[in-house]
Amino acid sequence: MSRHEISKVRLDEIIKKVPDLKPLWNKIKVLNPDIISMKFGHLSRVPHASVCLNDSLSALGEATYALRESFAHEVWYKEEAEYTNETTANYFIRYYADDVALRLYSASEHLANAIIDFLPIGKKSFLRHQKKLSSIQSTVGKYLMRQRPKLPISISISELVKNSAWTETITYRNNWVHSQPPLVSGLGVQWLRKTRWSEVIKDGIVTGHRIDLGGLGDKPSYSPQQLRSIVAQALVAFLNTFECVSDFYIAVLVKNGIIIDGSKVSVKLK
């Protein structure tokens, strides 16, 4: 274990900073694909969407856990450990903030698959909006905003992609996976992947190159707290979209004869 138990007072403060997923769990966990399948044909993918929603919510649960641990590790290593260590605190703030970003990307891919499963989207129409190497979430979002802009889920997705914290989190995740993770302060000397040489220009003409030997590293893009704040805001923004999509899906089920009564799901017999 990378930390010990922190005081109840500080833990209670942290819990208030992290979204409570219990209402969503109560709503989604009852969606049994076996029961739902009874009201749809054997070729229908509508029941599959309930599994995708559960997968997305599981990833969200992991993201909220990571966010909570980011705060808890900061408290432990900066305040409550016998020997406090700010560098270690910063390491774990960043470690768990990274995890939030990665889990959010996963959750959004699962949610996009759910939408594909319960909306009658033609394959050819869908593929027209897919760019090479683009994610499923990006393709689904473009399809809905261009082809079905008045749907509640399309409006919600449009609001999500306009959210600066969400777009920054996805960009951060993409750099984390495909390029170099943006530098975060408080972790010692760090370097960007770039040439260390700069041009020497005289009278507008490049006359040579030089290298500065400072040994101080490159300027970070974020502090640990700034990074955590961005992914935390993105988490809240995505939760709003998840709730909108899940409500839309449940409405589709009810319209097709699925009865949802609290923790019970049944089918309406003709």
Secondary structure, DSSP 8 states (H G I E B T S, - for coil): --S----HHHHHHHHHHS---HHHHHHHTT--HHHHHTTS-TT--HHHHHHHHHHHHHHHHHHHHHHHHHHHHHHIIIIISSS--HHHHHHHHHHHHHHHHHHHHHHHHHHHHHHHHHS---HHHHHTT--TT--HHHHHHHHHHHH-TTSHHHHHHHHHHT-HHHHHHHHHHHHHHHS----BSSSS----SS-SEEEEEETTEEEEEEE----S----SB-HHHHHHHHHHHHHHHHHHHHHHHHHHHHHHHHTTEEEETTEEEE---
